[in-house]
Amino acid sequence: MSAMPGVVAVNTFREAVRDRVLYNLIFFALMMIGAAIMVGQISIGIERLVIVNLGLSAISIFGLVMAIFIGVGLVYKEMEKRTLYSLLAKPIRRWEFLVGKYVGLLLTLAVNTSFMTLGLAAALFYVGRPFVRSDALVLVAVYFILLELALVTALALFFSCFSSPMLSTLFTLGIYVTGVFAKDIREFGELTHNPALKGMTRVLYYLVPNFHNFNAIAAAAHGESIPVSLIWQNTLYALLYVVLVLVAASAVFSRRNLK
């Protein structure tokens, strides 16, 4: 493999960092964590629960916004600015270009998630509560959020290979919402006792990414233990799903007529 995907990844990271929208999202996320401090001071005795709940929710929501709204424009912006054509004229395959774009955005999300996590840690420290062993659960929840964002980014990139940013956003959001409620949709199908609907909901359950399994915010807030098996299962699941989506994106993008 050539070094071109790495070059594309670095350039994508630099472009995303320079994007003012990105800083606005981080600012609002930190504001939300600041609001958690205020609410935590009002909620006597449950400061940690409130701060962790709101802080992790802010990291998840704003990370999701960044992943979708930047991800759906990764390919489209390059085509619109006509820079894609000169880039592909160089010794780089189309799949290498996509992988580089994906890694660059994922690196951006990881860095910004790290900064927001530091903001959450500062909020916990501010209320005068010393860090304890159970606070490691917050890091596990943040790791699950990153796995979730990795999946969303791959989906956004996939749709951006053949659709407009608006439609790509709608498609990605639709799959995300369906994945969050995939378990409930399957249970609904079981309750109907309709064979066709039951089969359809079961296929949907296994087809869309199950984002419900990545939600550990409540467990981290309440200090509940998170099984080690769930950590490696979520890691393998996200890795496999991302690889499959990127392979599909590469296949679609390789066949697209860019002239």
Secondary structure as GFF3:
##gff-version 3
##sequence-region A 1 259
A	DSSP	alpha_helix	4	18	.	.	.	ID=ss1
A	DSSP	alpha_helix	20	42	.	.	.	ID=ss2
A	DSSP	alpha_helix	47	71	.	.	.	ID=ss3
A	DSSP	alpha_helix	74	80	.	.	.	ID=ss4
A	DSSP	alpha_helix	83	88	.	.	.	ID=ss5
A	DSSP	alpha_helix	94	126	.	.	.	ID=ss6
A	DSSP	three_ten_helix	133	135	.	.	.	ID=ss7
A	DSSP	alpha_helix	136	160	.	.	.	ID=ss8
A	DSSP	alpha_helix	165	180	.	.	.	ID=ss9
A	DSSP	alpha_helix	182	192	.	.	.	ID=ss10
A	DSSP	alpha_helix	195	207	.	.	.	ID=ss11
A	DSSP	three_ten_helix	211	214	.	.	.	ID=ss12
A	DSSP	alpha_helix	217	222	.	.	.	ID=ss13
A	DSSP	alpha_helix	228	254	.	.	.	ID=ss14
###
